[in-house]
Amino acid sequence: MIMPKSASTAQHSPGASNFRERDRVFHNEFGHGTVVATDGPKLTIKFDDGGVKRVLDGFVIRSDKAPAPG
């Protein structure tokens, strides 16, 4: 599991995630992406570089909360 560098590591419940399909998210290592599926706190995200990853919701933040590039 990849540890977040600066994104919030807020605790999550084993129930539903606060993220939904089609939400835009940001991951410190993988960048911006779109949630394509959820399974409790586990998200399947299609990242803008074309990769698809499964990550826990505590490792991403909403894209509009992401730091500005550069």
C-alpha positions as CSV (number, residue, x, y, z in Angstrom):
1,M,0.0,0.0,0.0
2,I,1.3,3.4,-0.9
3,M,1.2,5.9,2.0
4,P,-0.1,9.4,1.3
5,K,2.4,12.2,1.4
6,S,0.2,15.1,2.2
7,A,-3.4,14.1,1.5
8,S,-5.6,13.7,4.5
9,T,-5.6,10.3,6.0
10,A,-8.9,10.7,7.7
11,Q,-10.3,7.6,9.2
12,H,-13.0,5.9,7.2
13,S,-15.7,3.4,8.2
14,P,-15.9,0.0,6.6
15,G,-19.2,1.2,5.1
16,A,-19.9,3.4,2.2
17,S,-17.3,5.9,0.9
18,N,-17.9,9.6,0.7
19,F,-16.9,9.3,-3.0
20,R,-19.2,8.2,-5.8
21,E,-18.7,7.1,-9.4
22,R,-17.8,10.0,-11.7
23,D,-16.2,12.0,-8.8
24,R,-12.9,13.7,-9.7
25,V,-10.2,13.0,-7.2
26,F,-6.5,13.6,-6.7
27,H,-3.8,11.2,-5.4
28,N,-0.3,12.5,-4.4
29,E,1.5,9.9,-6.6
30,F,-0.9,9.1,-9.4
31,G,-2.4,12.6,-9.9
32,H,-6.0,13.4,-11.0
33,G,-8.5,10.8,-11.9
34,T,-12.2,9.8,-12.0
35,V,-13.8,7.3,-9.7
36,V,-15.2,4.5,-11.9
37,A,-16.4,2.1,-9.1
38,T,-16.7,1.9,-5.3
39,D,-16.7,-1.1,-2.9
40,G,-17.1,0.4,0.5
41,P,-13.9,2.5,1.2
42,K,-12.2,0.9,-1.9
43,L,-12.2,3.0,-5.0
44,T,-11.4,2.0,-8.5
45,I,-10.0,5.1,-10.2
46,K,-9.1,5.8,-13.8
47,F,-6.3,8.3,-13.7
48,D,-5.7,10.9,-16.4
49,D,-2.5,9.2,-17.5
50,G,-4.6,6.2,-18.5
51,G,-3.8,3.9,-15.6
52,V,-6.5,2.3,-13.4
53,K,-5.8,1.7,-9.7
54,R,-7.7,0.5,-6.7
55,V,-7.0,2.7,-3.6
56,L,-8.6,3.3,-0.3
57,D,-10.6,6.5,-0.1
58,G,-8.4,7.9,2.7
59,F,-5.6,8.2,0.1
60,V,-7.4,10.6,-2.2
61,I,-8.9,14.1,-2.0
62,R,-11.5,15.7,-4.2
63,S,-9.8,17.4,-7.2
64,D,-11.1,20.8,-6.3
65,K,-9.2,20.5,-3.0
66,A,-5.9,19.5,-4.6
67,P,-2.8,21.8,-4.5
68,A,-2.2,23.9,-7.6
69,P,0.4,22.3,-9.9
70,G,3.9,23.8,-10.0
